[in-house]
Amino acid sequence: MAAGSCARPGPAGVFTHADGTWRSAGLVLPAGGRARVLGLTAIAGGNEALLAAGNSLFAAWWNGTRWTVSAPLTADGVRAFGFGPDGSAWLLPGRGRPEIVAGAASSTWRPLPPVPAGTQVLVPPGTGRLAAGTGESYDALAVAGSRLTVWRLSRGAWSRVQQVTVPVQYGSSG
């Protein structure tokens, strides 16, 4: 699969390649209108996409036969987003609380508590730092100058678990 943004209303710009030919993957959002593909990734048994249409955001999962599209999430812009294990995804909106979706089987977005100031990215459980299913939760990576602070979500609250000062040679990049 490959993806891009479309200038015309209709199916999202997601394409499959088979027998030397590219064709639309047939991903149509319930909101209609023009769809912008924010991200596309391979998952076990198919693909996952994050898309925007107007001020609504969607996750969509392709199982090789059909698309499953999440409920819409209204968001004022997108600061950052990413994919997690088992078809999950996360979103840091321009304003407001982060949201997560567990995957095609549970395609409703769920809010997390507001992230600490300076958060640039979320790290889902099971993405290298932990084995999936350990009961651990999201990490929030916050940056302030040359300091990286790692916060972990546990029991509905963020707590600081690590702080790293990165030596930066300011003005050295020329």
C-alpha positions in Angstrom: 0.0 0.0 0.0 0.9 3.6 -0.5 -0.9 6.8 0.6 -1.2 10.5 0.0 -3.7 13.3 0.2 -6.5 13.9 -2.3 -7.7 17.2 -3.6 -11.1 15.8 -4.5 -13.9 14.4 -2.3 -14.3 10.7 -2.3 -12.1 7.7 -1.4 -9.0 8.5 0.7 -5.7 8.5 -1.2 -4.7 4.9 -0.2 -3.6 2.7 -3.0 -2.8 -1.0 -3.4 -0.4 -2.5 -5.9 -1.3 -5.9 -7.5 -0.2 -7.5 -10.7 1.8 -4.4 -11.7 -1.1 -2.0 -11.3 -1.9 0.6 -8.6 -5.6 1.1 -7.7 -7.6 2.8 -5.0 -7.9 0.7 -1.8 -11.5 1.9 -1.5 -11.2 3.6 1.9 -14.2 5.9 2.2 -14.7 7.9 5.5 -18.1 8.4 6.9 -17.6 12.2 7.0 -17.1 12.3 3.2 -15.3 15.3 1.8 -11.6 15.4 1.2 -9.4 13.0 3.2 -5.8 13.7 4.2 -3.7 10.6 5.1 -1.6 11.4 8.1 0.1 8.0 8.4 0.0 4.5 7.1 1.7 1.4 8.6 1.7 -2.3 8.1 0.2 -4.4 11.0 -0.2 -8.1 11.5 -2.8 -9.2 8.9 -3.1 -5.9 7.0 -2.6 -2.1 7.3 -3.6 0.8 9.5 -4.0 4.4 8.5 -4.6 7.7 10.4 -6.6 10.2 8.4 -8.1 13.7 8.7 -11.3 15.0 7.1 -12.1 18.6 8.1 -11.7 18.7 11.8 -12.4 15.0 12.3 -9.7 12.4 12.7 -10.1 8.7 12.0 -8.1 5.5 12.3 -8.8 2.8 9.7 -7.7 -0.9 9.5 -7.4 -3.0 6.4 -7.6 -6.8 7.0 -6.9 -7.7 3.4 -10.6 -7.8 2.4 -12.3 -4.7 3.9 -11.7 -1.5 5.9 -12.9 -0.9 9.4 -13.1 2.8 10.3 -13.0 4.2 13.8 -15.5 6.6 15.2 -14.6 10.2 14.4 -12.5 12.2 16.8 -13.0 16.0 16.7 -9.6 17.7 17.2 -8.2 21.2 16.8 -5.2 20.2 14.8 -2.6 17.5 15.3 0.6 18.0 17.2 1.9 14.4 17.0 0.5 10.9 16.3 1.8 7.4 16.1 1.0 3.7 15.9 1.3 1.1 18.7 1.1 -2.6 18.9 -1.9 -4.7 17.7 -3.3 -1.9 15.6 -3.5 0.7 18.3 -2.8 4.4 17.6 -2.4 7.6 19.6 -2.9 11.3 18.9 -1.7 14.5 20.6 -4.1 17.2 19.4 -3.2 20.8 18.9 -5.1 21.5 22.1 -6.7 19.3 24.6 -6.2 15.8 25.9 -4.3 13.0 24.1 -6.5 10.2 22.6 -5.9 6.5 22.0 -7.7 3.9 20.0 -7.0 0.2 20.8 -7.6 -1.2 17.3 -10.2 -2.4 14.9 -12.0 -4.6 17.5 -12.5 -1.5 19.7 -12.5 1.4 17.3 -13.7 4.1 19.7 -11.2 6.8 20.7 -10.5 7.1 24.4 -9.0 10.2 26.1 -6.0 10.0 28.4 -5.3 12.5 31.2 -3.7 15.8 30.0 0.0 15.3 29.3 2.8 17.1 31.1 4.0 20.4 29.7 6.5 20.0 26.8 5.3 16.6 25.8 6.4 15.9 22.2 5.5 12.2 21.8 3.8 9.3 23.4 5.3 5.8 23.6 2.7 3.0 23.8 3.3 -0.1 25.9 4.9 -2.9 24.0 6.9 -0.7 21.5 10.3 -1.8 22.5 10.6 -0.6 26.0 8.2 -3.2 27.5 6.7 -6.5 26.5 3.1 -6.1 25.5 0.6 -7.2 28.2 2.8 -6.2 31.2 0.2 -3.8 32.4 2.4 -0.8 31.9 1.0 2.2 30.3 2.0 5.1 28.0 5.1 7.1 28.5 5.1 10.8 27.6 8.4 12.3 26.4 8.7 16.0 27.3 11.5 18.3 26.2 12.7 21.6 27.7 15.9 22.9 26.3 18.5 20.2 26.8 16.5 18.2 29.2 14.3 15.2 28.4 11.8 14.1 31.0 10.0 10.8 30.7 6.6 10.6 32.4 4.6 7.3 32.8 0.9 7.1 33.0 -0.1 4.9 36.0 -3.5 4.7 37.7 -4.8 7.8 35.8 -1.9 10.1 36.6 1.5 11.0 35.0 4.5 10.5 37.2 8.1 11.4 36.4 10.2 8.2 35.9 13.4 9.6 34.3 15.2 12.8 33.5 18.1 13.1 31.1 20.2 16.1 30.3 21.5 16.0 26.8 24.7 17.9 26.2 23.9 20.4 23.4 26.5 22.6 21.7 24.3 25.6 21.0 25.2 27.4 17.9 27.3 24.5 16.6 25.0 23.6 13.7 26.2 26.4 11.6 
